[in-house]
Amino acid sequence: MRNFLIAAAVLSTACLETGTALAADTYTANVRQVIDGYIRPATSAFARQASALPPTIDALCTTATAQTKEDFADGYRDVVTAFGGVSFLRFGPTIDDHRLDSLAFMPDARGIAQRQIRRTFAKKDPSITDPDQLSGKSVALQGLTALQLIAFNKDGDVVLGDPGEDRDYICSYASAIAQNVDRIATEIETGWLDEDGYSARLLNPGPDNGQIRTSKEAIETIFNALVTGLIIVKDQELLPTLGSEIKKAKAHRLPFSRSGDGRAYLIAELQGIETALRAAHFEQNLDEEFLWIPDSIHFEFANGIANLESLDAPIRQSLKNEKTYQKLTLLVITMNSLRDTIALELAGALGLSGGFNALDGD
């Protein structure tokens, strides 16, 4: 289906020599703080927003009015934004059973989702209108990215529910997608809330606990997900969108740009990564000489988010504007700075080590 590998980044051993080498069992508090302070609230918020999506589709498909279209667009944006806050958590319950891919098939440079939807529509396959059967289909047909393709036109207008020969079929498919997203979001929330589930592996590491044998390895699992999230923003989202120059920019490569939610999604990703980092309270593990690092990181996050908030939205329409293009180019530089400061400076000061890369799978 898809095969991608994000460039691996290895935490510098040179930095480790200058950092504070903490004992391997001293990170449990950080792990607990991230789980309770960010992961559980964020996944619960995503589940809550996802549960509100099916009713908005039902209302829109019952009576398509300016109000029901606006309600759906707002509800869709709320789900996309909440998803942005958890999409970087590429471990544990978030990725079990291909959940992330099922929620959003990205990146999709070859337009696989659109081709599969067209083929399915041509056959009028009734199975995609059944949430239970849809969950067994290709991940490209299942989630928020598929819903975006059938619910919005290229100008960002809601077309779901509009009159047409296939209206009822498309509405039934949209409803099945929304119910499928709701189910997956609930499974992720439940998995992270389970005190005897994956969280227990992170909080009670040991020799029989797979790759998580110490609290140091537990926090590195979380830490590497944060840095990988930054790499995804830059390498999979920003760079393909910008191209090599403004003439070659491709706004459709930005996630959720069709619905006009590309900027909101990027902001949610950055806010999510930063909030998770804050929740860890790494400053309590740092020697005084390294206390500047968290402030520097949060300053960079603030700049990046402010940059995005100042953009003319939606980006799909404004990308060929020199001002928008330059601001997104500047954001790439900010992403590089954040990655280096977190993966090298902060990791070295904390005594963390190891490499990371995104999932390489179907």
C-alpha positions, 0 to 999 in steps of 0.5 A: 500500500505505501512504503516510506522511511523517514530519515533516521536521526541518531542522538549524538554521543558527544552531547551525552558526554556533556549532559547529565547521565541519570540512572536508568530508573529515574524517568518514571515520573516523566513517563507518568506525567506525559501519560496523565498530563497529555496522552490521556487527555488528548486521546479522550478529546479526540474520541469526544470530537469524533463521537460528534461527527456522525450526527452532523453528517446525518443532519446534513444528509437529511437536509442540506442547508447552509447551516447544516453544511457549516455545522459539518465543516466545523465538526470536521475541523474539530476532529481534524484538529483533535487528530493533529494533537495525537497523530505524532503518538506513533506507539502503543494503542495509537498504532495498534491494528493500523489505527493511524493509517485507518484514521488518515491515509497520509502521505498519499502522493500518488492519489491512491485514496481517490483512485480507490474511491472512484473504483468503488463508486463505479461498482456501487459497492454496498459494503463501504456503507456498512461501518463493520465491513468498511473497517476491513477494507483498504485503509485508504477508504476508511478515515478522515482523508477519504471523508474529505475527498467525498465531502469537499470540492477542490475549492473547500466547499461542502458538497456532501448532501448536494442533490445528485444521482449518487447522493444517498450512496455517498451519504451512507458512505460518509456516515460509515466513515464517521462511525468508523473514525468514532470507533477507532478513536474510542479504541485509542482512548480506551487503550491509553486509559487502561492501567493494565494495558500499554501504559503499564509497560511504560510505567513498569518496565522490566527484563520481560517487557520487550524493548522497554526494560528500564524507565530510560527506555520508556521515556525514550519511546515517548521522546523519539515520538516527539522528534519523529513528529517534527520530522514528519511535519517537515519532510512529509508535509511542508517540503512536498507542499513547497516544492523546490520553488514557488512555481512548483508548490503543490498545495494539495500535498498539505494534509487536509488542505482540500477542506481548508483545514491544513493550517489548523492541522499543522498548528494542532500538530505543533501544539500537541508536540510542545504540550506533551514536551511540557507535560514531561517536566524535563526541567526537573531532570536538568542540571542548572547549566542546561535549564536554558534548553526548555525555554529555547524550545518553547520560544521556537514553538511559539514562533512557529505557531505564530507564523502559521496563525499569521497565514492567509487561510486557507493555504490551498488558495494562498500558497502561490502568494509570495508572503505565504510561501516565504512564511512556510519556508521559514517554518521549515527552518524552525522545524530544523532548529526544533529538531536539533535542539530537542534531539541533540541538546535536550537529549544530551542534557537528559542522558537519552540515547538511541535512534528513531524512524517512523513506521515502515509498513504497508 
